[in-house]
């Protein structure tokens, strides 16, 4: 054992010993034992009052990451790949949301919450209806609803463009790694989330739906139709998506979703049969 390993053992609060009847037992300082509680989660005051927030829940997932992480000596490659990928992902999202860089004008707010999930990242985008309603010169209610949907669809279009940019990332960064994840998937759902504690985490059905959608039927991009109207897309983006009724595991057997038309057409007849016309 090297010197560092010896120091680690000496600084550990645990002492191992062998008991004739019970086998290996571990002794610990009482303060360490008492310190094991929900504070370990780092959520702050879990019982604090919370306010529901209307959001787009977005999950980006690296397809094939589990296989990538099983390679020989993953500690030598996985952290380096994740560092490159996460730096690229945040920069690409930021770039896609910029409408006019000279004045830092964006298509929407930046995500207010991001969470690493092992093989992907959860983002939450706020749909701030109070601010939208308060925009001066917003026009009649009908125009307001159309503007909200256009606002949401602009975010979704930006997310699709992020996925489209992933192959270029692989061309430049992937060559430094053996068999890196070949595809970036994305699932999107609108709904209400509740902050937990001091906002260190959030819960809500839309997060679960987004998680299911990012790997729906082997497709790479899907968004729930709940609260999202495809009429908000400009015609070029609208033509890329098609609405279908399908089962989402753990959610429901007849959910309406939007998927990429060309991916649906490339499915086998058996897999395509899972997606029914509304």
C-alpha positions in Angstrom: 0.0 0.0 0.0 1.4 3.4 -0.9 1.8 6.3 1.4 -1.4 8.0 0.2 -3.4 4.8 0.9 -2.0 4.6 4.4 -3.0 8.2 5.1 -6.6 7.5 3.8 -6.9 4.6 6.2 -5.7 6.6 9.1 -8.0 9.5 8.3 -11.1 7.3 7.9 -13.7 7.5 10.7 -14.2 3.7 10.5 -12.3 0.9 12.2 -12.7 -2.7 10.9 -12.4 -5.6 13.3 -13.3 -9.3 13.2 -15.9 -10.7 15.7 -15.8 -14.4 16.4 -19.5 -14.8 16.1 -20.6 -12.0 13.7 -17.7 -11.8 11.3 -16.5 -8.4 10.1 -17.9 -5.4 12.0 -17.2 -1.7 11.7 -16.8 0.8 14.5 -17.4 4.5 13.9 -17.3 7.7 15.7 -20.8 8.6 17.2 -20.7 12.0 15.5 -20.3 10.4 12.1 -23.2 8.0 12.8 -25.4 10.9 13.9 -24.5 12.9 10.8 -26.0 10.3 8.4 -29.4 11.8 7.6 -31.3 13.5 4.8 -28.8 16.4 4.7 -26.5 14.0 2.8 -28.7 14.7 -0.2 -27.7 18.4 -0.3 -31.3 19.6 -0.9 -31.4 22.2 1.9 -34.7 22.5 3.8 -36.8 19.8 2.2 -39.9 20.9 4.1 -39.7 24.4 2.8 -42.9 25.7 1.0 -42.6 25.4 -2.7 -44.3 27.1 -5.7 -45.2 25.1 -8.8 -43.5 26.2 -12.0 -44.7 25.7 -15.6 -41.7 24.3 -17.6 -40.4 22.5 -20.5 -38.6 19.4 -19.1 -35.8 18.4 -21.4 -33.6 15.3 -21.1 -30.5 14.9 -23.3 -29.2 11.3 -23.3 -26.1 9.7 -24.7 -27.1 6.6 -26.5 -24.6 3.8 -25.9 -23.0 5.5 -22.9 -23.3 2.4 -20.7 -21.3 0.4 -23.3 -18.7 3.2 -23.5 -18.3 3.2 -19.7 -17.6 -0.6 -19.7 -14.4 -0.3 -21.7 -11.0 -1.2 -20.2 -9.8 1.3 -17.6 -12.8 3.7 -18.0 -11.4 6.0 -15.4 -8.8 7.1 -18.1 -11.4 8.0 -20.7 -14.9 8.6 -19.3 -14.2 11.7 -17.3 -12.3 13.3 -20.2 -15.2 12.5 -22.6 -17.8 13.8 -20.2 -15.8 17.0 -19.7 -15.7 17.6 -23.5 -19.3 16.7 -24.0 -20.8 18.8 -21.2 -18.7 21.8 -22.2 -20.0 21.4 -25.8 -23.6 20.8 -24.8 -23.9 23.9 -22.7 -22.1 26.0 -25.3 -24.3 24.6 -28.1 -27.5 25.2 -26.2 -26.4 28.8 -25.5 -25.5 29.3 -29.1 -28.8 27.9 -30.4 -30.8 30.2 -28.1 -29.1 33.4 -29.3 -31.3 35.3 -31.8 -29.0 38.4 -32.0 -25.6 37.9 -30.5 -24.6 41.6 -30.7 -27.3 42.5 -28.2 -27.6 39.1 -26.3 -31.1 38.7 -27.6 -32.4 35.2 -27.0 -35.3 33.1 -28.4 -36.1 32.2 -24.7 -34.7 32.3 -21.2 -31.7 30.0 -20.5 -32.7 26.9 -18.5 -33.0 27.8 -14.8 -32.1 24.2 -13.7 -29.6 21.6 -15.0 -28.8 18.2 -13.4 -26.3 15.6 -14.5 -28.0 12.2 -14.6 -25.1 9.8 -15.3 -25.6 9.4 -19.0 -27.3 12.6 -19.8 -28.6 16.0 -18.5 -31.9 17.2 -17.4 -32.8 20.9 -18.2 -35.8 22.8 -17.1 -37.0 25.8 -19.1 -39.4 28.2 -17.4 -42.6 29.1 -19.4 -43.2 32.4 -17.6 -46.8 33.2 -18.7 -47.0 36.2 -16.3 -44.1 37.9 -18.1 -45.5 37.0 -21.5 -48.9 38.4 -20.6 -47.2 41.5 -19.3 -45.4 42.3 -22.6 -46.5 45.7 -23.8 -48.4 45.6 -27.1 -48.9 41.8 -26.9 -52.3 42.0 -28.8 -55.5 40.1 -28.2 -55.8 36.9 -26.3 -55.9 34.7 -29.5 -52.6 36.2 -30.6 -51.2 35.7 -27.1 -51.9 32.0 -27.2 -50.2 31.8 -30.7 -47.2 33.7 -29.3 -46.8 31.3 -26.4 -46.8 28.3 -28.7 -44.3 30.0 -31.0 -42.2 30.7 -28.0 -42.3 27.0 -26.9 -41.7 25.7 -30.4 -38.6 28.0 -30.8 -37.1 26.2 -27.8 -37.9 22.8 -29.2 -36.4 23.7 -32.6 -33.3 24.8 -30.8 -33.1 21.5 -29.0 -33.4 19.6 -32.2 -30.6 21.6 -33.7 -28.4 20.7 -30.7 -29.0 17.0 -31.5 -28.2 17.7 -35.2 -24.9 19.2 -34.1 -23.7 16.2 -32.2 -22.2 14.3 -35.2 -19.9 17.3 -35.7 -18.8 17.1 -32.1 -18.0 13.4 -32.6 -15.9 14.3 -35.7 -13.7 16.6 -33.7 -13.7 15.2 -30.2 -14.9 11.6 -30.7 -11.7 10.6 -32.5 -9.8 10.9 -29.1 -11.9 8.0 -27.7 -12.7 4.4 -28.4 -16.3 3.8 -29.4 -17.9 6.9 -27.9 -21.7 7.3 -27.8 -22.8 7.6 -31.4 -26.1 9.5 -30.9 -27.6 12.2 -28.7 -31.2 11.7 -27.9 -33.7 14.2 -26.6 -37.1 14.0 -24.9 -39.3 17.0 -24.2 -42.5 17.5 -22.2 -44.4 20.4 -20.8 -45.9 20.4 -17.3 -45.6 21.6 -13.7 -42.6 20.9 -11.5 -42.2 21.4 -7.7 -38.9 22.5 -6.3 -37.5 20.4 -3.5 -35.8 22.0 -0.6 -33.9 25.1 -1.7 -34.5 24.4 -5.4 -31.6 21.9 -5.5 -33.9 19.4 -7.3 -37.3 19.3 -8.9 -40.0 16.7 -9.2 -43.0 16.5 -11.6 -44.6 14.0 -14.1 -43.3 16.0 -17.1 -39.7 15.0 -16.1 -40.7 11.3 -16.1 -42.4 11.8 -19.5 -39.3 13.5 -21.0 -37.2 10.6 -19.7 -39.4 8.1 -21.4 -39.6 10.1 -24.7 -35.8 10.3 -25.2 -35.7 6.6 -25.9 -39.2 6.0 -27.3 -39.3 3.2 -29.8 -35.6 3.6 -30.7 -36.2 7.1 -32.0 -33.8 10.0 -31.1 -36.2 13.0 -30.7 -39.7 13.2 -29.4 -41.9 15.7 -27.5 -45.3 15.3 -25.8 -48.3 17.0 -27.4 -49.6 18.1 -23.9 -49.6 21.8 -24.0 -47.6 22.0 -27.2 -49.2 22.9 -30.5 -47.1 22.2 -33.6 -48.7 25.2 -35.3 -46.2 27.2 -33.4 -43.3 26.0 -35.6 -42.5 27.7 -38.8 -43.3 25.5 -41.9 -39.9 24.1 -42.3 -39.7 22.7 -38.8 -43.4 21.7 -38.8 -42.8 19.4 -41.7 -40.1 17.5 -39.8 -42.5 16.3 -37.1 -45.5 14.1 -37.2 -48.1 13.5 -34.4 -48.8 9.9 -33.4 -50.6 8.1 -30.6 -48.5 5.6 -28.7 -47.9 4.0 -25.3 -45.4 5.6 -22.9 -44.3 3.1 -20.3 -45.5 4.1 -16.9 -47.4 7.1 -18.2 -50.3 5.8 -20.4 -51.3 3.7 -23.3 -52.7 6.4 -25.6 -50.4 9.4 -25.4 -50.0 11.9 -28.2 -46.4 12.6 -29.1 -44.5 14.3 -31.9 -41.7 12.4 -33.5 -39.4 13.0 -36.5 -41.1 12.0 -39.7 -38.0 10.5 -41.3 -37.2 8.4 -38.2 -40.7 7.0 -38.1 -40.6 6.1 -41.8 -37.3 4.2 -41.3 -38.8 1.9 -38.6 -39.6 -1.7 -39.3 -43.3 -2.4 -39.9 -43.6 -4.0 -36.5 -42.0 -1.0 -34.7 -44.0 1.5 -36.8 -47.2 -0.2 -35.8 -46.7 1.1 -32.3 -47.3 4.6 -33.5 -50.9 5.1 -34.5 -52.4 8.0 -36.4 -54.5 10.2 -34.0 
